Amino acid sequence: MPFRRLRLFLLAVACGLPTLCLAQSPAATTSSQAPATQAQIAALQQSVQSAQMSADNAWMLVSAALVLLMTGPGLALFYGGLVRRKNILGTMMQSFAMMGLVTILWAIAGYSLAFGHGNLFIGGFEHLFLRGVGLTPNPDYAATIPEQTYMVYQLMFAIITPALITGAFAERMKFSAMAAFLSLWSLFVYSPMAHMVWGVGGLLNANGGHIPSLDFAGGTVVHVTSGVSALVTALYLGKRLGYPHTNMPPHSMVLSFIGACLLWVGWFGFNAGSALNSGPLATSAFINTHFAAAAAALGWTIAEWIHNGKPTALGAISGAVAGLVAITPASGFVQPFAALFIGLVAGAFCSFMVFEVKSRLRYDDSLDAFGVHGAGGTLGALLTGLFATRAINAAFGKDVPTGAIDGHWGQILNQAAGVAIAWGISIVGTLVLLFLVDKVIGLRLSPEDEMAGLDLSQHGEEGYDLNS
């Protein structure tokens, strides 16, 4: 008997069971162990949920940092290198200003207008001054991360979107006018568009919206709105002094090259982070993002090689950005080879928009914000409707086709409607805001200030001290 108890004792220790139960009868053991087992299961479930939340939260905080990296230093260097030397600081300051101004506006009202409960077109005022935005999840948007994490992640999108517009009016808008115009734009164009596509009850929301439009990471919300608004702004302001007769080459392709590479890296947070967790969907978006950028760099390079006789570094990095733009709405919906196709087509198409359409229509989109973001975002949104598949993301339900490749050809019409609405709100909203700011403080630099450059005329400093 002692040996039998010893064996049971050793077995219980090996299995992690309480040793006290060994001295009890079998019936007593069964009745006393049942509640303990239920408690252990509940504790295990809580541990699993905590581990998932920690993992997802870590990934989302890293993704938020990666998206901020896209604006500063990524976009600041990319745009800064493409302008003339006398405008580098002024151009970089425009991106940096968005990091500060939009953050404040987002905390005050922007987040509430984009993601608060409202109507089909805009959110309400429930989250003004971040009221009610705490450290517990909001199941309407992300069930495994704190709402503050979701809020700050979406903030990084709100920062870079107006910053993209600055590429169209580079070298000719006053800093004060830029700050006023883009601050208003972030509230009255970006926030409504974000609510329509991603907000609960939004017109274009894929989950229950009147026109379910697929936009995984911001094809319409970010790139179509910024690109179309960029074109409107360039047309409203007019051409730079001397354009197109005066040669205005980039002053530092090295800076632009570094900036483009930082954009490529940051874009993984932009697209893969939009899965809102660290699961397989994030992997799919990550791979699609990389594949599309590589294919688009090739597509633009081949097109430029044919057009100009030489492949350039500027063409390669512009192509990569075009591919990143085009895959953004599709990144969490398509297979890898569809991503390659989207990237290849986007590289060639955006190259055509820059080399042919821009030169024939003779508008001065200084850094090709429309040619890359407006055109690439529109193309990508439409191709999302073609290639989206439930094998990657069952957006409408496990047994419901997602895109045309699944048999749901009507999704292309939904995508076209989403693009049309994004174009419409961008054109009208931008024109109204430009007119108001122009009447109140004036938009355009004086000819003397434009000749001197943004650095000296707007900031009283220079990017390079060539005398030291």
HELIX and SHEET records of a PDB file:
HELIX    1   1 PRO A    2  CYS A   15  1                                  14    
HELIX    2   2 THR A   19  ALA A   23  5                                   5    
HELIX    3   3 PRO A   26  LEU A   69  1                                  44    
HELIX    4   4 MET A   70  LEU A   75  3                                   6    
HELIX    5   5 ALA A   76  LEU A   82  1                                   7    
HELIX    6   6 ARG A   85  ASN A   87  5                                   3    
HELIX    7   7 ILE A   88  LEU A  105  1                                  18    
HELIX    8   8 TRP A  106  GLY A  110  3                                   5    
HELIX    9   9 TYR A  111  PHE A  115  1                                   5    
HELIX   10  10 LEU A  128  LEU A  130  5                                   3    
HELIX   11  11 GLU A  147  ILE A  165  1                                  19    
HELIX   12  12 PHE A  175  TRP A  185  1                                  11    
HELIX   13  13 SER A  186  TYR A  190  3                                   5    
HELIX   14  14 SER A  191  TRP A  198  1                                   8    
HELIX   15  15 GLY A  219  VAL A  224  3                                   6    
HELIX   16  16 THR A  225  LEU A  237  1                                  13    
HELIX   17  17 MET A  253  ASN A  271  1                                  19    
HELIX   18  18 ALA A  272  ALA A  275  5                                   4    
HELIX   19  19 PRO A  280  ASN A  308  1                                  29    
HELIX   20  20 ALA A  313  ILE A  327  1                                  15    
HELIX   21  21 PRO A  336  PHE A  352  1                                  17    
HELIX   22  22 MET A  353  VAL A  357  3                                   5    
HELIX   23  23 LYS A  358  LEU A  361  1                                   4    
HELIX   24  24 ALA A  369  ALA A  369  1                                   1    
HELIX   25  25 PHE A  370  GLY A  374  3                                   5    
HELIX   26  26 ALA A  375  PHE A  387  1                                  13    
HELIX   27  27 ALA A  404  ASP A  406  5                                   3    
HELIX   28  28 GLY A  410  VAL A  440  1                                  31    
HELIX   29  29 PRO A  447  ALA A  452  1                                   6    
HELIX   30  30 LEU A  454  HIS A  459  1                                   6    
END                                                                             
